[in-house]
Amino acid sequence: MSRLSASTLLPLAIFLLVLVAMLLRVLPEALTDPWAITEDDGRHFVVWLRAMADPELFRDDPIAAYFGALTPLPYKWLFLPAVWLGIDVVSWQLLVLAPSIVALTLWAANRFLGHYFPDPIIRALCLALMVYVTMDDLVAGLPRSFAMLILFAGLLFYLERRLLALVLVLMLGANIYPAAAIVALSGIGMAGLIAFATERRIAAAEPLLTLAAVVATLVGLAIFLRSAGATGEVFSLAEARQMRIFGPSGRTQFFDGSGAYTAICSRRGGYLKECPDLPPVLALLIQMGGLTVALMILRKAVADARSFRLLPGLWAGATILFLLAYAVAFKAHLPTRYSGTGLSLLLPVGIAAVAGFLISHWRQTVRWIGLGLCWMILLGFAQQTLGVWTGDYFRDRNAELSAEIRALPKDSIIAGFTRYADFVPAYTGRAVYVSSELTVPYKKPYFELASDRVAVQGRLFSGPVDAVWHESLAQSGIDYFLEGSGTRSSWKRMALSFESLASWPGRTVFTQNPSVAAACRVAGVSEIDLIDAACFAAGLSGK
């Protein structure tokens, strides 16, 4: 394998591995029955886009309206070909969009890494590590899936001084996933500051490139905020500390340990996003110390000082953004989105730099160790991707019930505490009254709506059945109840997130009135019943 062919074939092999792994996880449903499969986070963005093809779906649904306002317009545009061709948007996401994102990310990353690693094996090692740490996000069906593409492409076009391409990437990137564009911009800006501090001069083209990057990012960000900002005020960090949903057992775990653990290792608030089984401060020191050594090694290997400065600039910029996001949380979304995006590039680069140093060592024994390490990681990546990685894909285990619900009027509202309720919009195209999975609590108006609905749903399920109960049902607009397996456990799980939900009552109104519930059962499977709400209310009234 020549070096020229290896530069192309190794990234292609990584893409094919990922593609095969994805197809193994989503077929045949993605082709034959897209209503029967969904990606975990795709429930937040992709499933609502079915209304683009059928405007009757989710009409007047505040949950769909909320996620629709959060969905960037360019992201929606990517699904227009599916609508025009009559392809279900979930199939489009799983079979077209996700593989395209992976392919474009690998292309941009391979080009960018070529400025640092001429050896195609080292470059492939870095690509494999990058894909491994970001795999779930790359295929998640979220605007965040574009994060690494935005970052790599923005930095690549800056290095290559391609002004128009840089402007387009950062403008679209800030509109699709602002955190990645802002991290890329911070790396560019900090690299310029490092150059001025060390050389006391700035190259002639740099001010124009930097200014264009700033303007493009601000324009894209303004467009994004115009839509997302309409969803209301966000909770402050102090307010979030008092809320169950942000606690260790809540739906959105942010404060999931000590202050040091939350700030360093928390999945949503930590600088490192996750840590090995070590004390948080020690984990931080080890990873940051290792990255520092790796960058020192790389500095000697990279001849172009401008290219190298971009890496410590990116590290500094991502760190500053993390601290700023923490200071204003959650106005700039989650702090870890900034540090995590930057480190998802820097840590693989650091490991590749160490491997490259070993391979270039003058002692043959050390070179063999470096090559062995590279191939061990590459083969391990292949084994993990094909044999271990499962992706966050869910298949409908209650397909008959879902088909019955899809036959109901399109404006039907379904309520229930079962785990299945979290999947009702994805599997059926019908609105769910409230859902733990769909309660993303950062915006006050949306969380207050969810909290009120949880309280109403709790009263309707627990009773007592009196005039207030009937009035609550009438005002809720609920058409059908889901009752059955998982109600108790899901209730208790939601009670860990919502102060508005009372403790588990022991029995629901349906188990207290089994004959009425059975008479009003319109569909169901062995573990879950679908009960007509109007029929049940009338039966309890003796009408």
VEXDREN-2710 file (C-alpha; in Angstrom, 1 decimal):
% VEXDREN-2710
k/r/px/py/pz
1/MET/0.0/0.0/0.0
2/SER/1.6/3.2/-1.1
3/ARG/1.5/6.3/1.0
4/LEU/-0.7/8.0/-1.5
5/SER/-3.3/5.2/-1.6
6/ALA/-3.1/4.8/2.2
7/SER/-4.1/8.4/2.6
8/THR/-7.3/7.6/0.8
9/LEU/-8.0/4.0/1.6
10/LEU/-7.5/4.1/5.4
11/PRO/-10.1/6.9/6.0
12/LEU/-12.4/5.1/3.5
13/ALA/-12.0/1.8/5.5
14/ILE/-13.0/3.7/8.7
15/PHE/-16.1/5.1/7.0
16/LEU/-17.1/1.7/5.6
17/LEU/-16.6/0.1/9.1
18/VAL/-18.9/2.8/10.6
19/LEU/-21.4/2.4/7.7
20/VAL/-21.6/-1.4/8.1
21/ALA/-22.0/-1.1/11.8
22/MET/-24.8/1.4/11.4
23/LEU/-26.6/-0.7/8.8
24/LEU/-26.4/-3.8/11.0
25/ARG/-28.1/-1.9/13.8
26/VAL/-30.9/-0.2/11.8
27/LEU/-31.9/-2.7/9.1
28/PRO/-34.3/-4.0/8.0
29/GLU/-36.7/-1.6/9.9
30/ALA/-35.1/1.6/8.4
31/LEU/-36.1/0.3/5.0
32/THR/-39.3/-1.6/5.6
33/ASP/-41.0/0.0/8.6
34/PRO/-39.4/3.3/9.9
35/TRP/-42.2/3.7/12.4
36/ALA/-40.8/0.7/14.2
37/ILE/-37.3/2.1/14.9
38/THR/-36.0/5.4/16.3
39/GLU/-32.6/6.7/17.5
40/ASP/-32.7/7.8/21.1
41/ASP/-32.0/11.5/20.6
42/GLY/-33.8/11.4/17.3
43/ARG/-37.0/11.5/19.4
44/HIS/-36.1/15.2/20.2
45/PHE/-35.7/16.4/16.6
46/VAL/-36.3/14.0/13.7
47/VAL/-39.7/12.5/14.5
48/TRP/-41.4/16.0/14.6
49/LEU/-40.2/16.6/11.1
50/ARG/-42.8/14.1/9.8
51/ALA/-45.2/17.1/10.0
52/MET/-43.3/18.5/7.0
53/ALA/-44.9/15.8/4.9
54/ASP/-48.2/15.6/6.8
55/PRO/-49.1/19.0/8.5
56/GLU/-52.0/17.3/10.3
57/LEU/-49.4/15.5/12.6
58/PHE/-48.7/17.2/15.9
59/ARG/-51.0/20.1/15.1
60/ASP/-51.3/22.4/18.1
61/ASP/-49.0/20.2/20.1
62/PRO/-46.9/22.4/22.4
63/ILE/-44.2/19.7/22.8
64/ALA/-43.8/19.5/19.0
65/ALA/-43.9/23.3/18.8
66/TYR/-41.1/23.6/21.4
67/PHE/-38.8/21.2/19.6
68/GLY/-39.7/22.7/16.3
69/ALA/-38.6/26.2/17.6
70/LEU/-35.3/24.6/18.8
71/THR/-34.6/22.9/15.4
72/PRO/-32.5/25.1/13.2
73/LEU/-33.9/26.0/9.8
74/PRO/-30.9/24.6/7.8
75/TYR/-31.3/21.3/9.7
76/LYS/-34.9/21.1/8.6
77/TRP/-33.8/21.9/5.0
78/LEU/-31.8/18.7/5.0
79/PHE/-35.0/16.7/5.2
80/LEU/-36.8/18.4/2.4
81/PRO/-35.5/15.9/-0.2
82/ALA/-37.1/13.1/1.8
83/VAL/-40.4/15.0/1.8
84/TRP/-40.2/15.6/-1.9
85/LEU/-39.3/12.0/-2.6
86/GLY/-41.9/10.6/-0.3
87/ILE/-39.3/9.0/2.0
88/ASP/-40.0/8.8/5.7
89/VAL/-37.7/11.3/7.6
90/VAL/-36.5/8.6/10.0
91/SER/-35.4/6.4/7.1
92/TRP/-33.7/9.4/5.6
93/GLN/-31.9/10.2/8.8
94/LEU/-30.7/6.6/9.4
95/LEU/-29.8/5.7/5.8
96/VAL/-28.8/9.0/4.2
97/LEU/-28.1/11.8/6.5
98/ALA/-26.2/10.0/9.3
99/PRO/-23.8/8.3/6.8
100/SER/-23.3/11.6/5.0
101/ILE/-22.4/13.4/8.2
102/VAL/-19.8/10.6/9.0
103/ALA/-18.4/10.7/5.5
104/LEU/-18.1/14.6/5.4
105/THR/-16.6/14.6/9.0
106/LEU/-14.0/12.1/8.0
107/TRP/-13.1/14.0/4.9
108/ALA/-12.7/17.3/6.7
109/ALA/-10.8/15.7/9.6
110/ASN/-8.5/13.8/7.2
111/ARG/-7.6/17.0/5.3
112/PHE/-7.1/18.9/8.6
113/LEU/-4.9/16.3/10.2
114/GLY/-2.8/16.2/7.0
115/HIS/-1.3/19.5/8.2
116/TYR/0.0/17.7/11.3
117/PHE/0.5/14.0/10.4
118/PRO/2.0/13.2/7.0
119/ASP/2.0/9.5/7.9
120/PRO/-1.3/8.0/6.8
121/ILE/-1.3/5.4/9.5
122/ILE/-1.0/8.0/12.2
123/ARG/-3.7/10.1/10.6
124/ALA/-6.0/7.0/10.4
125/LEU/-5.2/6.3/14.1
126/CYS/-6.3/9.9/14.9
127/LEU/-9.5/9.5/12.8
128/ALA/-10.4/6.2/14.4
129/LEU/-10.0/7.7/17.9
130/MET/-12.0/10.8/17.0
131/VAL/-14.9/8.7/15.6
132/TYR/-14.8/6.3/18.6
133/VAL/-15.2/9.1/21.1
134/THR/-17.9/10.9/19.1
135/MET/-19.7/8.0/17.4
136/ASP/-23.0/8.2/19.3
137/ASP/-23.2/12.0/18.6
138/LEU/-22.3/11.6/14.9
139/VAL/-25.3/9.3/14.2
140/ALA/-27.7/10.7/16.8
141/GLY/-30.1/12.6/14.6
142/LEU/-29.4/15.9/16.3
143/PRO/-28.0/19.2/15.2
144/ARG/-25.1/18.3/17.5
145/SER/-24.2/15.5/15.0
146/PHE/-22.6/18.2/12.9
147/ALA/-20.3/19.4/15.7
148/MET/-17.1/17.8/14.6
149/LEU/-17.8/18.5/10.9
150/ILE/-18.2/22.2/11.7
151/LEU/-15.1/22.2/13.9
152/PHE/-12.8/20.4/11.5
153/ALA/-14.1/22.2/8.4
154/GLY/-13.8/25.6/10.0
155/LEU/-10.3/25.0/11.2
156/LEU/-9.3/23.4/7.9
157/PHE/-10.5/26.4/5.8
158/TYR/-8.8/28.8/8.1
159/LEU/-5.5/27.0/7.7
160/GLU/-5.9/26.9/3.9
161/ARG/-7.0/30.5/3.9
162/ARG/-10.2/29.7/2.0
163/LEU/-12.2/32.8/3.0
164/LEU/-15.5/32.0/1.3
165/ALA/-15.6/28.4/2.5
166/LEU/-14.7/29.6/6.1
167/VAL/-17.5/32.1/6.1
168/LEU/-20.1/29.6/4.8
169/VAL/-19.0/26.9/7.3
170/LEU/-19.1/29.2/10.3
171/MET/-22.3/30.9/9.3
172/LEU/-24.2/27.7/8.7
173/GLY/-22.5/26.0/11.6
174/ALA/-23.5/28.7/14.1
175/ASN/-27.0/28.3/12.8
176/ILE/-27.1/24.5/13.1
177/TYR/-25.0/24.0/16.2
178/PRO/-23.6/27.2/17.6
179/ALA/-21.2/25.7/20.2
180/ALA/-19.0/24.0/17.5
181/ALA/-18.8/27.2/15.5
182/ILE/-18.0/29.3/18.5
183/VAL/-15.3/26.8/19.6
184/ALA/-13.7/26.9/16.1
185/LEU/-13.8/30.7/16.2
186/SER/-12.2/30.7/19.6
187/GLY/-9.4/28.6/18.4
188/ILE/-8.8/30.9/15.4
189/GLY/-8.8/34.0/17.7
190/MET/-6.6/32.5/20.4
191/ALA/-4.1/31.3/17.7
192/GLY/-3.9/34.9/16.5
193/LEU/-3.2/36.1/20.0
194/ILE/-0.5/33.5/20.6
195/ALA/1.1/34.5/17.3
196/PHE/1.1/38.2/18.4
197/ALA/2.4/37.4/21.9
198/THR/5.3/35.2/20.6
199/GLU/6.2/36.9/17.3
200/ARG/5.0/40.4/17.9
201/ARG/3.5/40.5/14.4
202/ILE/0.4/39.2/12.6
203/ALA/0.5/38.0/9.0
204/ALA/-1.2/40.2/6.5
205/ALA/-4.1/37.8/5.7
206/GLU/-4.9/37.0/9.3
207/PRO/-7.0/40.0/10.3
208/LEU/-9.3/39.6/7.3
209/LEU/-9.7/35.8/8.0
210/THR/-10.4/36.4/11.7
211/LEU/-12.8/39.3/11.1
212/ALA/-14.7/37.3/8.5
213/ALA/-14.9/34.3/10.9
214/VAL/-16.3/36.6/13.6
215/VAL/-18.9/38.2/11.4
216/ALA/-20.0/34.9/9.9
217/THR/-20.4/33.3/13.3
218/LEU/-22.3/36.2/14.7
219/VAL/-24.7/36.3/11.7
220/GLY/-25.4/32.5/12.0
221/LEU/-25.8/32.8/15.8
222/ALA/-28.2/35.7/15.4
223/ILE/-30.4/33.7/13.1
224/PHE/-30.3/30.7/15.5
225/LEU/-31.2/32.8/18.5
226/ARG/-34.1/34.5/16.7
227/SER/-35.9/31.1/16.7
228/ALA/-34.5/29.5/19.9
229/GLY/-34.8/32.7/21.9
230/ALA/-38.5/32.7/21.4
231/THR/-38.9/29.6/23.6
232/GLY/-38.4/31.7/26.7
233/GLU/-36.0/32.4/29.6
234/VAL/-33.6/29.7/30.9
235/PHE/-33.1/28.6/34.4
236/SER/-30.0/30.0/36.2
237/LEU/-27.5/27.7/37.8
238/ALA/-28.7/28.7/41.3
239/GLU/-32.3/27.9/40.4
240/ALA/-31.2/24.5/38.9
241/ARG/-29.5/23.5/42.1
242/GLN/-32.9/23.6/43.8
243/MET/-34.7/21.4/41.2
244/ARG/-34.9/17.6/41.4
245/ILE/-34.7/17.2/37.6
246/PHE/-31.1/18.5/37.6
247/GLY/-30.0/16.4/40.6
248/PRO/-28.2/13.0/40.8
249/SER/-31.5/11.0/40.2
250/GLY/-33.2/13.5/37.9
251/ARG/-34.0/13.2/34.2
252/THR/-31.2/15.8/33.4
253/GLN/-28.4/14.9/35.7
254/PHE/-26.2/18.0/36.0
255/PHE/-25.3/18.1/39.7
256/ASP/-24.5/14.4/40.0
257/GLY/-21.8/14.4/42.6
258/SER/-19.5/16.7/44.5
259/GLY/-18.8/20.2/43.2
260/ALA/-15.4/18.9/41.8
261/TYR/-17.1/15.9/40.2
262/THR/-19.8/18.0/38.6
263/ALA/-17.3/20.6/37.2
264/ILE/-14.8/18.0/35.9
265/CYS/-16.5/14.7/35.2
266/SER/-20.3/15.3/34.9
267/ARG/-21.7/14.2/31.6
268/ARG/-23.5/17.6/31.1
269/GLY/-21.4/20.0/33.2
270/GLY/-17.9/18.5/33.4
271/TYR/-14.8/19.8/31.6
272/LEU/-13.8/16.3/30.7
273/LYS/-17.4/15.1/30.3
274/GLU/-16.5/11.8/31.8
275/CYS/-13.6/10.4/33.9
276/PRO/-11.9/7.1/34.5
277/ASP/-12.3/5.6/38.0
278/LEU/-10.1/8.3/39.6
279/PRO/-10.6/11.3/41.8
280/PRO/-11.8/14.2/39.6
281/VAL/-8.9/16.5/40.2
282/LEU/-6.4/13.6/39.5
283/ALA/-8.2/12.6/36.3
284/LEU/-8.0/16.3/35.2
285/LEU/-4.3/16.5/36.0
286/ILE/-3.5/13.3/34.2
287/GLN/-5.4/14.1/31.0
288/MET/-4.3/17.7/30.8
289/GLY/-0.7/16.8/31.7
290/GLY/-0.7/14.2/29.0
291/LEU/-2.1/16.6/26.4
292/THR/0.5/19.2/27.3
293/VAL/3.3/16.6/26.8
294/ALA/1.7/15.5/23.5
295/LEU/1.5/19.1/22.2
296/MET/5.2/19.6/23.1
297/ILE/6.1/16.6/21.1
298/LEU/4.0/17.7/18.2
299/ARG/5.5/21.2/18.2
300/LYS/8.8/19.7/17.2
301/ALA/7.3/17.6/14.5
302/VAL/5.1/20.3/12.8
303/ALA/7.2/22.7/10.7
304/ASP/4.5/25.3/10.2
305/ALA/4.1/27.3/13.3
306/ARG/0.8/28.7/12.2
307/SER/-0.7/25.2/12.0
308/PHE/0.6/24.3/15.4
309/ARG/-0.6/27.4/17.1
310/LEU/-4.2/26.5/16.2
311/LEU/-4.1/23.5/18.6
312/PRO/-3.1/25.3/21.8
313/GLY/-5.3/28.1/20.7
314/LEU/-8.2/25.7/20.4
315/TRP/-7.5/24.3/23.8
316/ALA/-7.3/27.7/25.4
317/GLY/-10.4/28.9/23.6
318/ALA/-12.5/25.8/24.5
319/THR/-11.4/26.2/28.1
320/ILE/-12.4/29.8/28.3
321/LEU/-15.7/29.1/26.7
322/PHE/-16.3/26.3/29.2
323/LEU/-15.7/28.7/32.1
324/LEU/-17.9/31.4/30.6
325/ALA/-20.7/28.9/29.9
326/TYR/-20.5/27.8/33.6
327/ALA/-20.7/31.4/34.7
328/VAL/-23.9/32.1/32.7
329/ALA/-25.4/28.6/32.8
330/PHE/-27.7/27.8/31.1
331/LYS/-27.9/30.9/28.9
332/ALA/-25.1/29.5/26.7
333/HIS/-26.4/25.9/27.0
334/LEU/-24.2/23.3/28.7
335/PRO/-20.6/24.0/29.6
336/THR/-19.4/20.6/28.5
337/ARG/-20.5/21.2/24.9
338/TYR/-17.6/23.6/24.6
339/SER/-14.8/21.8/26.3
340/GLY/-16.1/18.4/25.0
341/THR/-16.1/19.6/21.4
342/GLY/-12.5/20.9/21.7
343/LEU/-11.2/17.9/23.5
344/SER/-12.8/15.5/21.1
345/LEU/-10.3/16.8/18.5
346/LEU/-7.4/17.5/20.8
347/LEU/-7.2/14.2/22.8
348/PRO/-7.1/12.0/19.6
349/VAL/-4.5/14.4/18.2
350/GLY/-2.4/14.0/21.4
351/ILE/-2.5/10.2/21.3
352/ALA/-1.6/10.2/17.6
353/ALA/1.3/12.6/18.3
354/VAL/2.8/10.2/20.9
355/ALA/2.4/7.3/18.5
356/GLY/4.0/9.3/15.7
357/PHE/6.9/10.1/18.0
358/LEU/7.4/6.4/18.8
359/ILE/7.3/5.4/15.1
360/SER/9.9/8.1/14.2
361/HIS/12.3/7.1/17.0
362/TRP/15.8/6.2/15.9
363/ARG/15.7/2.9/17.8
364/GLN/14.0/0.1/15.8
365/THR/12.5/-1.5/18.9
366/VAL/10.7/1.7/19.8
367/ARG/9.5/2.1/16.2
368/TRP/8.0/-1.4/16.4
369/ILE/6.3/-0.5/19.6
370/GLY/4.8/2.6/18.0
371/LEU/3.6/0.7/15.0
372/GLY/2.2/-2.1/17.2
373/LEU/0.3/0.5/19.2
374/CYS/-1.2/2.0/16.1
375/TRP/-2.4/-1.2/14.6
376/MET/-3.7/-2.4/18.0
377/ILE/-5.8/0.7/18.3
378/LEU/-7.0/0.5/14.7
379/LEU/-7.9/-3.2/15.0
380/GLY/-9.5/-2.5/18.4
381/PHE/-11.6/0.3/16.8
382/ALA/-12.8/-2.1/14.1
383/GLN/-13.7/-4.8/16.7
384/GLN/-15.5/-2.3/18.9
385/THR/-17.4/-0.7/16.0
386/LEU/-18.6/-3.9/14.5
387/GLY/-18.8/-6.1/17.5
388/VAL/-19.5/-4.0/20.6
389/TRP/-21.0/-0.7/19.5
390/THR/-24.8/-0.9/19.5
391/GLY/-25.8/2.7/19.0
392/ASP/-28.8/4.2/20.9
393/TYR/-31.4/2.6/18.6
394/PHE/-34.8/1.5/19.9
395/ARG/-37.2/-0.9/18.2
396/ASP/-40.9/-1.0/18.9
397/ARG/-41.8/-4.0/21.0
398/ASN/-45.4/-3.1/20.9
399/ALA/-45.9/-2.8/17.2
400/GLU/-49.6/-3.9/17.2
401/LEU/-50.5/-1.3/19.7
402/SER/-48.6/1.4/17.8
403/ALA/-50.5/0.4/14.6
404/GLU/-53.8/0.8/16.5
405/ILE/-52.8/4.2/17.7
406/ARG/-51.7/5.3/14.3
407/ALA/-55.3/4.5/13.1
408/LEU/-56.7/7.0/15.6
409/PRO/-57.5/10.6/14.6
410/LYS/-54.3/12.5/14.0
411/ASP/-55.1/15.1/16.7
412/SER/-55.4/12.5/19.4
413/ILE/-53.5/13.1/22.7
414/ILE/-52.2/10.0/24.6
415/ALA/-51.3/10.1/28.3
416/GLY/-49.5/7.5/30.4
417/PHE/-46.7/6.8/32.8
418/THR/-45.5/3.7/31.0
419/ARG/-42.1/3.7/29.4
420/TYR/-43.9/3.3/26.0
421/ALA/-45.3/6.8/26.4
422/ASP/-41.8/8.2/25.8
423/PHE/-42.0/6.7/22.3
424/VAL/-45.6/7.5/21.3
425/PRO/-44.6/10.4/18.9
426/ALA/-41.9/8.4/17.3
427/TYR/-43.8/5.1/16.9
428/THR/-47.3/6.5/16.2
429/GLY/-47.1/10.1/15.1
430/ARG/-49.6/11.1/17.8
431/ALA/-49.1/13.6/20.5
432/VAL/-48.2/12.6/24.1
433/TYR/-49.5/14.6/26.9
434/VAL/-46.3/14.7/28.8
435/SER/-43.1/12.6/28.7
436/SER/-40.1/12.3/30.9
437/GLU/-37.8/11.8/27.9
438/LEU/-39.1/14.9/26.2
439/THR/-38.8/17.1/29.2
440/VAL/-35.6/19.0/28.4
441/PRO/-35.7/21.4/31.4
442/TYR/-33.5/24.4/30.5
443/LYS/-36.3/26.7/29.3
444/LYS/-38.6/27.9/32.0
445/PRO/-41.9/28.1/30.0
446/TYR/-41.5/24.6/28.7
447/PHE/-40.5/23.1/32.0
448/GLU/-43.4/24.8/33.7
449/LEU/-45.8/23.4/31.1
450/ALA/-44.3/19.9/31.6
451/SER/-44.5/20.2/35.4
452/ASP/-48.1/21.3/35.3
453/ARG/-49.0/18.4/33.0
454/VAL/-47.2/15.9/35.2
455/ALA/-49.3/17.1/38.1
456/VAL/-52.5/16.8/36.1
457/GLN/-51.6/13.4/34.8
458/GLY/-50.7/12.3/38.3
459/ARG/-54.2/13.4/39.6
460/LEU/-56.0/11.7/36.7
461/PHE/-54.2/8.4/37.3
462/SER/-54.3/8.4/41.1
463/GLY/-57.7/10.0/41.8
464/PRO/-59.9/10.5/43.7
465/VAL/-62.5/10.6/41.0
466/ASP/-64.6/13.7/41.8
467/ALA/-65.7/16.9/40.1
468/VAL/-62.1/18.2/40.1
469/TRP/-61.0/15.0/38.4
470/HIS/-63.5/15.3/35.6
471/GLU/-62.7/19.0/35.2
472/SER/-59.0/18.3/35.0
473/LEU/-59.7/15.6/32.3
474/ALA/-61.8/18.0/30.3
475/GLN/-59.2/20.8/30.4
476/SER/-56.3/18.5/29.6
477/GLY/-57.6/17.5/26.2
478/ILE/-56.5/13.9/26.8
479/ASP/-58.2/11.4/24.5
480/TYR/-56.7/8.1/25.6
481/PHE/-54.8/6.7/28.6
482/LEU/-52.0/4.1/28.5
483/GLU/-52.2/1.8/31.5
484/GLY/-50.2/-1.3/32.3
485/SER/-46.7/-2.6/32.7
486/GLY/-44.2/0.0/33.8
487/THR/-46.6/2.5/35.2
488/ARG/-45.4/2.2/38.8
489/SER/-41.7/2.3/37.9
490/SER/-42.1/5.2/35.5
491/TRP/-44.2/7.1/38.0
492/LYS/-41.4/6.7/40.6
493/ARG/-38.8/7.7/38.1
494/MET/-40.7/10.9/37.1
495/ALA/-41.2/11.7/40.8
496/LEU/-37.4/12.0/41.1
497/SER/-37.6/14.8/38.6
498/PHE/-40.8/16.6/39.3
499/GLU/-41.8/18.2/42.6
500/SER/-45.3/18.5/41.2
501/LEU/-45.8/14.7/41.1
502/ALA/-47.1/13.1/44.4
503/SER/-45.7/9.8/45.6
504/TRP/-46.9/6.6/44.0
505/PRO/-50.5/6.0/45.2
506/GLY/-50.3/2.2/45.3
507/ARG/-53.2/1.8/42.8
508/THR/-54.4/3.8/39.8
509/VAL/-58.0/4.7/39.0
510/PHE/-57.9/1.9/36.4
511/THR/-56.9/-0.9/38.8
512/GLN/-59.5/0.5/41.2
513/ASN/-62.2/0.3/38.5
514/PRO/-61.2/-2.7/36.4
515/SER/-64.6/-3.3/34.9
516/VAL/-64.9/0.2/33.6
517/ALA/-61.3/0.2/32.3
518/ALA/-62.0/-3.2/30.5
519/ALA/-65.2/-1.8/28.9
520/CYS/-63.3/1.2/27.6
521/ARG/-60.3/-0.6/26.3
522/VAL/-59.9/0.2/22.6
523/ALA/-56.6/-1.5/21.9
524/GLY/-53.6/-3.0/23.7
525/VAL/-51.1/-5.7/24.0
526/SER/-50.4/-8.2/26.7
527/GLU/-48.7/-5.6/29.0
528/ILE/-50.3/-2.2/28.0
529/ASP/-53.9/-1.2/27.5
530/LEU/-55.2/1.8/25.6
531/ILE/-58.3/3.2/27.3
532/ASP/-60.7/5.7/25.8
533/ALA/-60.7/8.7/28.2
534/ALA/-64.2/9.9/27.5
535/CYS/-65.6/6.4/27.8
536/PHE/-63.8/5.9/31.1
537/ALA/-65.0/9.2/32.6
538/ALA/-68.6/8.5/31.5
539/GLY/-68.4/5.0/33.0
540/LEU/-67.2/6.4/36.3
541/SER/-70.1/8.8/36.3
542/GLY/-72.5/6.0/35.7
543/LYS/-73.6/7.4/32.3
END
